[in-house]
């Protein structure tokens, strides 16, 4: 499925984003505006940033998979 068709299903969810330049990023997908993805990304400590990615920069977008092991690992 083209990544544009995934957007509505992934709003409010943690996502991984593959960029056309070979890099990637992750965060919570907030929505779209003016052909841009709006993503909240963690910076450090208690700081987050709303970043915007032009649609032409994006190769793919995927939701995070569920955790495989619900048991504590201690």
PDB file of N, CA, C and O in Angstrom, chain B, residues numbered from 101:
ATOM      1  N   UNK B 101       0.851  -1.171   0.000  1.00  0.00           N
ATOM      2  CA  UNK B 101       0.000   0.000   0.000  1.00  0.00           C
ATOM      3  C   UNK B 101       0.898   1.236   0.000  1.00  0.00           C
ATOM      4  O   UNK B 101       1.868   1.290   0.756  1.00  0.00           O
ATOM      5  N   UNK B 102       0.589   2.223  -0.833  1.00  0.00           N
ATOM      6  CA  UNK B 102       1.371   3.465  -0.817  1.00  0.00           C
ATOM      7  C   UNK B 102       1.321   4.121   0.562  1.00  0.00           C
ATOM      8  O   UNK B 102       0.304   4.065   1.254  1.00  0.00           O
ATOM      9  N   UNK B 103       2.427   4.737   0.946  1.00  0.00           N
ATOM     10  CA  UNK B 103       2.508   5.281   2.310  1.00  0.00           C
ATOM     11  C   UNK B 103       1.441   6.332   2.573  1.00  0.00           C
ATOM     12  O   UNK B 103       1.001   6.477   3.714  1.00  0.00           O
ATOM     13  N   UNK B 104       1.010   7.073   1.550  1.00  0.00           N
ATOM     14  CA  UNK B 104       0.001   8.112   1.748  1.00  0.00           C
ATOM     15  C   UNK B 104      -1.324   7.523   2.245  1.00  0.00           C
ATOM     16  O   UNK B 104      -2.071   8.185   2.965  1.00  0.00           O
ATOM     17  N   UNK B 105      -1.608   6.281   1.856  1.00  0.00           N
ATOM     18  CA  UNK B 105      -2.846   5.627   2.274  1.00  0.00           C
ATOM     19  C   UNK B 105      -2.779   5.136   3.718  1.00  0.00           C
ATOM     20  O   UNK B 105      -3.813   4.804   4.298  1.00  0.00           O
ATOM     21  N   UNK B 106      -1.595   5.085   4.306  1.00  0.00           N
ATOM     22  CA  UNK B 106      -1.426   4.616   5.684  1.00  0.00           C
ATOM     23  C   UNK B 106      -1.648   5.725   6.714  1.00  0.00           C
ATOM     24  O   UNK B 106      -1.894   5.442   7.887  1.00  0.00           O
ATOM     25  N   UNK B 107      -1.563   6.981   6.282  1.00  0.00           N
ATOM     26  CA  UNK B 107      -1.543   8.111   7.215  1.00  0.00           C
ATOM     27  C   UNK B 107      -2.724   8.102   8.175  1.00  0.00           C
ATOM     28  O   UNK B 107      -2.526   8.184   9.387  1.00  0.00           O
ATOM     29  N   UNK B 108      -3.946   8.004   7.663  1.00  0.00           N
ATOM     30  CA  UNK B 108      -5.130   8.098   8.529  1.00  0.00           C
ATOM     31  C   UNK B 108      -5.176   7.006   9.584  1.00  0.00           C
ATOM     32  O   UNK B 108      -5.710   7.221  10.672  1.00  0.00           O
ATOM     33  N   UNK B 109      -4.620   5.830   9.279  1.00  0.00           N
ATOM     34  CA  UNK B 109      -4.602   4.721  10.234  1.00  0.00           C
ATOM     35  C   UNK B 109      -3.540   4.907  11.310  1.00  0.00           C
ATOM     36  O   UNK B 109      -3.625   4.301  12.378  1.00  0.00           O
ATOM     37  N   UNK B 110      -2.540   5.741  11.035  1.00  0.00           N
ATOM     38  CA  UNK B 110      -1.383   5.862  11.926  1.00  0.00           C
ATOM     39  C   UNK B 110      -1.362   7.137  12.766  1.00  0.00           C
ATOM     40  O   UNK B 110      -0.481   7.293  13.612  1.00  0.00           O
ATOM     41  N   UNK B 111      -2.302   8.046  12.557  1.00  0.00           N
ATOM     42  CA  UNK B 111      -2.317   9.287  13.338  1.00  0.00           C
ATOM     43  C   UNK B 111      -2.472   8.965  14.823  1.00  0.00           C
ATOM     44  O   UNK B 111      -3.349   8.198  15.219  1.00  0.00           O
ATOM     45  N   UNK B 112      -1.606   9.564  15.632  1.00  0.00           N
ATOM     46  CA  UNK B 112      -1.600   9.329  17.073  1.00  0.00           C
ATOM     47  C   UNK B 112      -0.778   8.124  17.495  1.00  0.00           C
ATOM     48  O   UNK B 112      -0.697   7.816  18.684  1.00  0.00           O
ATOM     49  N   UNK B 113      -0.163   7.436  16.531  1.00  0.00           N
ATOM     50  CA  UNK B 113       0.607   6.221  16.807  1.00  0.00           C
ATOM     51  C   UNK B 113       2.106   6.482  16.629  1.00  0.00           C
ATOM     52  O   UNK B 113       2.499   7.392  15.899  1.00  0.00           O
ATOM     53  N   UNK B 114       2.941   5.678  17.302  1.00  0.00           N
ATOM     54  CA  UNK B 114       4.381   5.762  17.040  1.00  0.00           C
ATOM     55  C   UNK B 114       4.681   5.187  15.658  1.00  0.00           C
ATOM     56  O   UNK B 114       4.175   4.125  15.296  1.00  0.00           O
ATOM     57  N   UNK B 115       5.504   5.893  14.893  1.00  0.00           N
ATOM     58  CA  UNK B 115       5.815   5.477  13.529  1.00  0.00           C
ATOM     59  C   UNK B 115       7.307   5.587  13.253  1.00  0.00           C
ATOM     60  O   UNK B 115       8.024   6.357  13.891  1.00  0.00           O
ATOM     61  N   UNK B 116       7.748   4.804  12.295  1.00  0.00           N
ATOM     62  CA  UNK B 116       9.074   4.937  11.722  1.00  0.00           C
ATOM     63  C   UNK B 116       8.916   5.495  10.321  1.00  0.00           C
ATOM     64  O   UNK B 116       8.037   5.065   9.574  1.00  0.00           O
ATOM     65  N   UNK B 117       9.757   6.446   9.961  1.00  0.00           N
ATOM     66  CA  UNK B 117       9.653   7.103   8.662  1.00  0.00           C
ATOM     67  C   UNK B 117      10.961   6.909   7.908  1.00  0.00           C
ATOM     68  O   UNK B 117      12.029   7.286   8.390  1.00  0.00           O
ATOM     69  N   UNK B 118      10.869   6.314   6.712  1.00  0.00           N
ATOM     70  CA  UNK B 118      12.025   6.191   5.825  1.00  0.00           C
ATOM     71  C   UNK B 118      12.038   7.388   4.895  1.00  0.00           C
ATOM     72  O   UNK B 118      11.052   7.672   4.213  1.00  0.00           O
ATOM     73  N   UNK B 119      13.158   8.084   4.873  1.00  0.00           N
ATOM     74  CA  UNK B 119      13.285   9.262   4.018  1.00  0.00           C
ATOM     75  C   UNK B 119      13.958   8.889   2.698  1.00  0.00           C
ATOM     76  O   UNK B 119      14.708   7.915   2.630  1.00  0.00           O
ATOM     77  N   UNK B 120      13.688   9.659   1.665  1.00  0.00           N
ATOM     78  CA  UNK B 120      14.215   9.380   0.333  1.00  0.00           C
ATOM     79  C   UNK B 120      15.741   9.449   0.286  1.00  0.00           C
ATOM     80  O   UNK B 120      16.349   8.843  -0.596  1.00  0.00           O
ATOM     81  N   UNK B 121      16.373  10.174   1.212  1.00  0.00           N
ATOM     82  CA  UNK B 121      17.837  10.296   1.220  1.00  0.00           C
ATOM     83  C   UNK B 121      18.529   9.135   1.936  1.00  0.00           C
ATOM     84  O   UNK B 121      19.748   9.152   2.108  1.00  0.00           O
ATOM     85  N   UNK B 122      17.760   8.128   2.354  1.00  0.00           N
ATOM     86  CA  UNK B 122      18.337   6.959   3.010  1.00  0.00           C
ATOM     87  C   UNK B 122      18.338   7.036   4.520  1.00  0.00           C
ATOM     88  O   UNK B 122      18.624   6.039   5.182  1.00  0.00           O
ATOM     89  N   UNK B 123      18.028   8.182   5.080  1.00  0.00           N
ATOM     90  CA  UNK B 123      17.947   8.321   6.526  1.00  0.00           C
ATOM     91  C   UNK B 123      16.554   7.935   6.999  1.00  0.00           C
ATOM     92  O   UNK B 123      15.659   7.671   6.196  1.00  0.00           O
ATOM     93  N   UNK B 124      16.390   7.908   8.304  1.00  0.00           N
ATOM     94  CA  UNK B 124      15.092   7.605   8.880  1.00  0.00           C
ATOM     95  C   UNK B 124      14.912   8.339  10.188  1.00  0.00           C
ATOM     96  O   UNK B 124      15.866   8.867  10.760  1.00  0.00           O
ATOM     97  N   UNK B 125      13.682   8.366  10.653  1.00  0.00           N
ATOM     98  CA  UNK B 125      13.363   8.997  11.919  1.00  0.00           C
ATOM     99  C   UNK B 125      12.151   8.293  12.499  1.00  0.00           C
ATOM    100  O   UNK B 125      11.498   7.499  11.823  1.00  0.00           O
ATOM    101  N   UNK B 126      11.857   8.588  13.751  1.00  0.00           N
ATOM    102  CA  UNK B 126      10.679   7.999  14.381  1.00  0.00           C
ATOM    103  C   UNK B 126      10.072   9.001  15.346  1.00  0.00           C
ATOM    104  O   UNK B 126      10.738   9.925  15.812  1.00  0.00           O
ATOM    105  N   UNK B 127       8.808   8.801  15.633  1.00  0.00           N
ATOM    106  CA  UNK B 127       8.083   9.667  16.550  1.00  0.00           C
ATOM    107  C   UNK B 127       6.612   9.321  16.511  1.00  0.00           C
ATOM    108  O   UNK B 127       6.225   8.267  16.008  1.00  0.00           O
ATOM    109  N   UNK B 128       5.798  10.208  17.041  1.00  0.00           N
ATOM    110  CA  UNK B 128       4.346  10.020  17.023  1.00  0.00           C
ATOM    111  C   UNK B 128       3.787  10.884  15.901  1.00  0.00           C
ATOM    112  O   UNK B 128       4.032  12.089  15.846  1.00  0.00           O
ATOM    113  N   UNK B 129       3.033  10.252  15.010  1.00  0.00           N
ATOM    114  CA  UNK B 129       2.439  10.974  13.885  1.00  0.00           C
ATOM    115  C   UNK B 129       1.251  11.789  14.370  1.00  0.00           C
ATOM    116  O   UNK B 129       0.276  11.238  14.883  1.00  0.00           O
ATOM    117  N   UNK B 130       1.337  13.104  14.204  1.00  0.00           N
ATOM    118  CA  UNK B 130       0.267  14.009  14.648  1.00  0.00           C
ATOM    119  C   UNK B 130      -0.741  14.297  13.548  1.00  0.00           C
ATOM    120  O   UNK B 130      -1.896  14.605  13.842  1.00  0.00           O
ATOM    121  N   UNK B 131      -0.336  14.206  12.304  1.00  0.00           N
ATOM    122  CA  UNK B 131      -1.241  14.491  11.202  1.00  0.00           C
ATOM    123  C   UNK B 131      -0.485  15.046  10.018  1.00  0.00           C
ATOM    124  O   UNK B 131       0.723  14.852   9.885  1.00  0.00           O
ATOM    125  N   UNK B 132      -1.220  15.750   9.146  1.00  0.00           N
ATOM    126  CA  UNK B 132      -0.627  16.373   7.971  1.00  0.00           C
ATOM    127  C   UNK B 132      -1.116  17.815   7.853  1.00  0.00           C
ATOM    128  O   UNK B 132      -2.165  18.180   8.385  1.00  0.00           O
ATOM    129  N   UNK B 133      -0.336  18.615   7.150  1.00  0.00           N
ATOM    130  CA  UNK B 133      -0.718  19.996   6.864  1.00  0.00           C
ATOM    131  C   UNK B 133       0.099  20.480   5.670  1.00  0.00           C
ATOM    132  O   UNK B 133       1.327  20.390   5.682  1.00  0.00           O
ATOM    133  N   UNK B 134      -0.563  20.986   4.655  1.00  0.00           N
ATOM    134  CA  UNK B 134       0.119  21.549   3.480  1.00  0.00           C
ATOM    135  C   UNK B 134       1.145  20.589   2.890  1.00  0.00           C
ATOM    136  O   UNK B 134       2.288  20.976   2.647  1.00  0.00           O
ATOM    137  N   UNK B 135       0.743  19.327   2.656  1.00  0.00           N
ATOM    138  CA  UNK B 135       1.619  18.298   2.086  1.00  0.00           C
ATOM    139  C   UNK B 135       2.872  18.057   2.919  1.00  0.00           C
ATOM    140  O   UNK B 135       3.955  17.827   2.381  1.00  0.00           O
ATOM    141  N   UNK B 136       2.708  18.112   4.242  1.00  0.00           N
ATOM    142  CA  UNK B 136       3.792  17.799   5.173  1.00  0.00           C
ATOM    143  C   UNK B 136       3.262  16.864   6.245  1.00  0.00           C
ATOM    144  O   UNK B 136       2.122  16.995   6.690  1.00  0.00           O
ATOM    145  N   UNK B 137       4.106  15.913   6.660  1.00  0.00           N
ATOM    146  CA  UNK B 137       3.797  15.085   7.831  1.00  0.00           C
ATOM    147  C   UNK B 137       4.209  15.854   9.071  1.00  0.00           C
ATOM    148  O   UNK B 137       5.271  16.476   9.091  1.00  0.00           O
ATOM    149  N   UNK B 138       3.388  15.817  10.095  1.00  0.00           N
ATOM    150  CA  UNK B 138       3.694  16.453  11.375  1.00  0.00           C
ATOM    151  C   UNK B 138       3.985  15.347  12.382  1.00  0.00           C
ATOM    152  O   UNK B 138       3.128  14.507  12.659  1.00  0.00           O
ATOM    153  N   UNK B 139       5.187  15.353  12.923  1.00  0.00           N
ATOM    154  CA  UNK B 139       5.661  14.275  13.791  1.00  0.00           C
ATOM    155  C   UNK B 139       6.271  14.869  15.055  1.00  0.00           C
ATOM    156  O   UNK B 139       7.120  15.758  14.985  1.00  0.00           O
ATOM    157  N   UNK B 140       5.834  14.374  16.211  1.00  0.00           N
ATOM    158  CA  UNK B 140       6.460  14.755  17.485  1.00  0.00           C
ATOM    159  C   UNK B 140       7.646  13.815  17.707  1.00  0.00           C
ATOM    160  O   UNK B 140       7.487  12.595  17.721  1.00  0.00           O
ATOM    161  N   UNK B 141       8.829  14.393  17.878  1.00  0.00           N
ATOM    162  CA  UNK B 141      10.037  13.604  18.109  1.00  0.00           C
ATOM    163  C   UNK B 141      10.639  13.962  19.462  1.00  0.00           C
ATOM    164  O   UNK B 141      10.571  15.105  19.913  1.00  0.00           O
ATOM    165  N   UNK B 142      11.222  12.964  20.090  1.00  0.00           N
ATOM    166  CA  UNK B 142      11.900  13.158  21.372  1.00  0.00           C
ATOM    167  C   UNK B 142      13.262  13.795  21.125  1.00  0.00           C
ATOM    168  O   UNK B 142      13.987  13.381  20.220  1.00  0.00           O
ATOM    169  N   UNK B 143      13.610  14.797  21.923  1.00  0.00           N
ATOM    170  CA  UNK B 143      14.928  15.424  21.836  1.00  0.00           C
ATOM    171  C   UNK B 143      15.825  14.903  22.950  1.00  0.00           C
ATOM    172  O   UNK B 143      16.735  14.114  22.692  1.00  0.00           O
ATOM    173  N   UNK B 144      15.584  15.332  24.182  1.00  0.00           N
ATOM    174  CA  UNK B 144      16.318  14.841  25.345  1.00  0.00           C
ATOM    175  C   UNK B 144      15.601  15.312  26.589  1.00  0.00           C
ATOM    176  O   UNK B 144      14.771  16.221  26.537  1.00  0.00           O
ATOM    177  N   UNK B 145      15.930  14.679  27.726  1.00  0.00           N
ATOM    178  CA  UNK B 145      15.278  14.946  29.008  1.00  0.00           C
ATOM    179  C   UNK B 145      13.770  14.953  28.801  1.00  0.00           C
ATOM    180  O   UNK B 145      13.219  13.929  28.396  1.00  0.00           O
ATOM    181  N   UNK B 146      13.089  16.040  29.055  1.00  0.00           N
ATOM    182  CA  UNK B 146      11.634  16.096  28.878  1.00  0.00           C
ATOM    183  C   UNK B 146      11.264  17.001  27.706  1.00  0.00           C
ATOM    184  O   UNK B 146      10.211  17.639  27.717  1.00  0.00           O
ATOM    185  N   UNK B 147      12.136  17.056  26.694  1.00  0.00           N
ATOM    186  CA  UNK B 147      11.895  17.954  25.565  1.00  0.00           C
ATOM    187  C   UNK B 147      11.527  17.180  24.301  1.00  0.00           C
ATOM    188  O   UNK B 147      12.153  16.180  23.949  1.00  0.00           O
ATOM    189  N   UNK B 148      10.500  17.675  23.642  1.00  0.00           N
ATOM    190  CA  UNK B 148      10.016  17.097  22.395  1.00  0.00           C
ATOM    191  C   UNK B 148       9.897  18.217  21.372  1.00  0.00           C
ATOM    192  O   UNK B 148       9.790  19.388  21.737  1.00  0.00           O
ATOM    193  N   UNK B 149       9.917  17.862  20.097  1.00  0.00           N
ATOM    194  CA  UNK B 149       9.789  18.864  19.036  1.00  0.00           C
ATOM    195  C   UNK B 149       8.793  18.375  17.994  1.00  0.00           C
ATOM    196  O   UNK B 149       8.775  17.195  17.646  1.00  0.00           O
ATOM    197  N   UNK B 150       7.968  19.287  17.502  1.00  0.00           N
ATOM    198  CA  UNK B 150       7.088  18.986  16.384  1.00  0.00           C
ATOM    199  C   UNK B 150       7.870  19.276  15.109  1.00  0.00           C
ATOM    200  O   UNK B 150       8.230  20.421  14.837  1.00  0.00           O
ATOM    201  N   UNK B 151       8.127  18.232  14.333  1.00  0.00           N
ATOM    202  CA  UNK B 151       8.879  18.398  13.092  1.00  0.00           C
ATOM    203  C   UNK B 151       7.950  18.180  11.905  1.00  0.00           C
ATOM    204  O   UNK B 151       6.952  17.465  11.995  1.00  0.00           O
ATOM    205  N   UNK B 152       8.305  18.812  10.793  1.00  0.00           N
ATOM    206  CA  UNK B 152       7.514  18.723   9.573  1.00  0.00           C
ATOM    207  C   UNK B 152       8.377  18.122   8.469  1.00  0.00           C
ATOM    208  O   UNK B 152       9.519  18.536   8.267  1.00  0.00           O
ATOM    209  N   UNK B 153       7.825  17.146   7.760  1.00  0.00           N
ATOM    210  CA  UNK B 153       8.533  16.502   6.657  1.00  0.00           C
ATOM    211  C   UNK B 153       7.699  16.636   5.395  1.00  0.00           C
ATOM    212  O   UNK B 153       6.565  16.161   5.342  1.00  0.00           O
ATOM    213  N   UNK B 154       8.268  17.295   4.360  1.00  0.00           N
ATOM    214  CA  UNK B 154       7.581  17.419   3.077  1.00  0.00           C
ATOM    215  C   UNK B 154       7.308  16.031   2.500  1.00  0.00           C
ATOM    216  O   UNK B 154       8.135  15.126   2.613  1.00  0.00           O
ATOM    217  N   UNK B 155       6.159  15.879   1.890  1.00  0.00           N
ATOM    218  CA  UNK B 155       5.785  14.587   1.315  1.00  0.00           C
ATOM    219  C   UNK B 155       6.847  14.076   0.338  1.00  0.00           C
ATOM    220  O   UNK B 155       7.090  12.871   0.283  1.00  0.00           O
ATOM    221  N   UNK B 156       7.485  14.963  -0.434  1.00  0.00           N
ATOM    222  CA  UNK B 156       8.464  14.511  -1.425  1.00  0.00           C
ATOM    223  C   UNK B 156       9.724  13.930  -0.773  1.00  0.00           C
ATOM    224  O   UNK B 156      10.511  13.262  -1.444  1.00  0.00           O
ATOM    225  N   UNK B 157       9.923  14.177   0.528  1.00  0.00           N
ATOM    226  CA  UNK B 157      11.090  13.649   1.247  1.00  0.00           C
ATOM    227  C   UNK B 157      10.865  12.224   1.744  1.00  0.00           C
ATOM    228  O   UNK B 157      11.815  11.560   2.155  1.00  0.00           O
ATOM    229  N   UNK B 158       9.624  11.747   1.711  1.00  0.00           N
ATOM    230  CA  UNK B 158       9.260  10.495   2.372  1.00  0.00           C
ATOM    231  C   UNK B 158       9.226   9.339   1.381  1.00  0.00           C
ATOM    232  O   UNK B 158       8.648   9.435   0.298  1.00  0.00           O
ATOM    233  N   UNK B 159       9.866   8.239   1.786  1.00  0.00           N
ATOM    234  CA  UNK B 159       9.850   7.021   0.982  1.00  0.00           C
ATOM    235  C   UNK B 159       8.788   6.057   1.495  1.00  0.00           C
ATOM    236  O   UNK B 159       8.080   5.433   0.704  1.00  0.00           O
ATOM    237  N   UNK B 160       8.673   5.932   2.830  1.00  0.00           N
ATOM    238  CA  UNK B 160       7.687   5.019   3.417  1.00  0.00           C
ATOM    239  C   UNK B 160       7.451   5.411   4.870  1.00  0.00           C
ATOM    240  O   UNK B 160       8.244   6.131   5.476  1.00  0.00           O
ATOM    241  N   UNK B 161       6.349   4.924   5.407  1.00  0.00           N
ATOM    242  CA  UNK B 161       6.015   5.149   6.812  1.00  0.00           C
ATOM    243  C   UNK B 161       5.371   3.877   7.337  1.00  0.00           C
ATOM    244  O   UNK B 161       4.528   3.277   6.671  1.00  0.00           O
ATOM    245  N   UNK B 162       5.776   3.469   8.539  1.00  0.00           N
ATOM    246  CA  UNK B 162       5.249   2.240   9.132  1.00  0.00           C
ATOM    247  C   UNK B 162       5.002   2.437  10.615  1.00  0.00           C
ATOM    248  O   UNK B 162       5.761   3.119  11.303  1.00  0.00           O
ATOM    249  N   UNK B 163       3.922   1.824  11.097  1.00  0.00           N
ATOM    250  CA  UNK B 163       3.649   1.827  12.523  1.00  0.00           C
ATOM    251  C   UNK B 163       4.603   0.894  13.243  1.00  0.00           C
ATOM    252  O   UNK B 163       5.117  -0.061  12.660  1.00  0.00           O
ATOM    253  N   UNK B 164       4.835   1.179  14.515  1.00  0.00           N
ATOM    254  CA  UNK B 164       5.679   0.309  15.322  1.00  0.00           C
ATOM    255  C   UNK B 164       4.962  -1.021  15.545  1.00  0.00           C
ATOM    256  O   UNK B 164       3.740  -1.045  15.692  1.00  0.00           O
ATOM    257  N   UNK B 165       5.708  -2.129  15.572  1.00  0.00           N
ATOM    258  CA  UNK B 165       5.091  -3.418  15.886  1.00  0.00           C
ATOM    259  C   UNK B 165       4.828  -3.516  17.385  1.00  0.00           C
ATOM    260  O   UNK B 165       5.432  -2.789  18.174  1.00  0.00           O
ATOM    261  N   UNK B 166       3.923  -4.420  17.779  1.00  0.00           N
ATOM    262  CA  UNK B 166       3.700  -4.615  19.216  1.00  0.00           C
ATOM    263  C   UNK B 166       4.912  -5.299  19.851  1.00  0.00           C
ATOM    264  O   UNK B 166       5.707  -5.938  19.162  1.00  0.00           O
ATOM    265  N   UNK B 167       5.041  -5.158  21.154  1.00  0.00           N
ATOM    266  CA  UNK B 167       6.110  -5.845  21.883  1.00  0.00           C
ATOM    267  C   UNK B 167       5.872  -7.348  21.798  1.00  0.00           C
ATOM    268  O   UNK B 167       4.739  -7.812  21.925  1.00  0.00           O
ATOM    269  N   UNK B 168       6.941  -8.103  21.583  1.00  0.00           N
ATOM    270  CA  UNK B 168       6.823  -9.549  21.418  1.00  0.00           C
ATOM    271  C   UNK B 168       6.732 -10.294  22.741  1.00  0.00           C
ATOM    272  O   UNK B 168       6.098 -11.346  22.820  1.00  0.00           O
ATOM    273  N   UNK B 169       7.366  -9.752  23.787  1.00  0.00           N
ATOM    274  CA  UNK B 169       7.430 -10.459  25.055  1.00  0.00           C
ATOM    275  C   UNK B 169       6.803  -9.590  26.142  1.00  0.00           C
ATOM    276  O   UNK B 169       7.439  -8.650  26.619  1.00  0.00           O
ATOM    277  N   UNK B 170       5.557  -9.891  26.543  1.00  0.00           N
ATOM    278  CA  UNK B 170       4.918  -9.067  27.572  1.00  0.00           C
ATOM    279  C   UNK B 170       5.477  -9.298  28.972  1.00  0.00           C
ATOM    280  O   UNK B 170       5.150  -8.545  29.889  1.00  0.00           O
ATOM    281  N   UNK B 171       6.312 -10.318  29.159  1.00  0.00           N
ATOM    282  CA  UNK B 171       6.891 -10.623  30.467  1.00  0.00           C
ATOM    283  C   UNK B 171       8.054  -9.678  30.765  1.00  0.00           C
ATOM    284  O   UNK B 171       8.799  -9.323  29.851  1.00  0.00           O
ATOM    285  N   UNK B 172       8.226  -9.263  32.017  1.00  0.00           N
ATOM    286  CA  UNK B 172       9.401  -8.451  32.379  1.00  0.00           C
ATOM    287  C   UNK B 172      10.694  -9.224  32.116  1.00  0.00           C
ATOM    288  O   UNK B 172      10.730 -10.445  32.264  1.00  0.00           O
ATOM    289  N   UNK B 173      11.740  -8.523  31.732  1.00  0.00           N
ATOM    290  CA  UNK B 173      13.015  -9.168  31.395  1.00  0.00           C
ATOM    291  C   UNK B 173      14.059  -8.988  32.482  1.00  0.00           C
ATOM    292  O   UNK B 173      15.240  -8.854  32.160  1.00  0.00           O
ATOM    293  N   UNK B 174      13.684  -8.979  33.749  1.00  0.00           N
ATOM    294  CA  UNK B 174      14.653  -8.802  34.825  1.00  0.00           C
ATOM    295  C   UNK B 174      14.939 -10.088  35.534  1.00  0.00           C
ATOM    296  O   UNK B 174      15.738 -10.113  36.470  1.00  0.00           O
TER     297      UNK B 174
END
